[in-house]
Amino acid sequence: MKYKDYYKILGVARDAAAEDIKKAYRRQARKFHPDVSKETGAEEKFKDINEANDILSDPDKRRAYDQLGYYQPGQEFRPPPNMGGRGSSGADFSGMDFSDFFAQMFGGEPGGRSSGAHRHSRAAPRGQDIEATLTLTLEEAFHGCEKQINLPASGQSGVKMRVPAGSLPGQRLRLSGKGQVSSMGGPAGNLLLTLQVAPHALYRLEGKDIYLDTPITPWEAALGATLTVPTLSGNLRLKVPPGARSGQKLRLTGRGMPASDTAGDFFAQLLIVVPTGLSDEERSLYERLQNLSKFDPRPTFPKD
């Protein structure tokens, strides 16, 4: 069998502290996760990283691994004769790789030696947790939805889940037992999902509030108007007061993102739009208004 250097796989020194191993694992796992990595062989690398972390993050397993001595990565390796189980003298190692040997040596037959020094039985370790990002449309986040997530590196088939209504960016969902399958027969790890909401063509999401840029004409701004505006919960009537300003926000209370406590609000942010391509009659009316109006939009500016 070929020796695996778990320290080199994680990129840490052999005397690295537990916290350094944890940080290195997270860094490498993010880099080589098959869902995001463009690296060649990312899936196989990701499996090696999880395997290395499984061994080096457990003090007993790390101690047992260190007792094997140091070999070059990929160097032919034969376990010392004092190792229990199939690692004992005269055993047949054909068809077995290093990770199979180590799993059997550490957590195999009851009574097998786990460190070469004492006998004990222990529960098989749990698989690694997997952290991933799930991107939703604003409609999916608002109404809630069912999603199927495919994580080939977890060793499990597609995971179905329900995203609750009112989900927000940065929110984390935990799916128990949907993480990495244990290589040693223990329970699977958990799947930890961080939610993101994709930008929308119409709406902006700010916290629990939803904003909609709402174009109005100059005469609607001056005289007031009643508009029909689209929201994620259906069309609503909105009253624009006379003398409305560009940038003014009109609130629809409770029409933002739903929540178990207090729902967000919906804001129609007014944007005065000036017509282009005026007809002769329209131009004449604007010129007449210009001559009649005493309104000064720049009272603090210098006068000609």
Summary of the structure (lengths in Angstrom):
residues: 304
radius of gyration: 32.0
end to end distance: 91.1
largest distance: 107.5
contacts: 805
relative contact order: 0.09
helix: 28%
strand: 23%
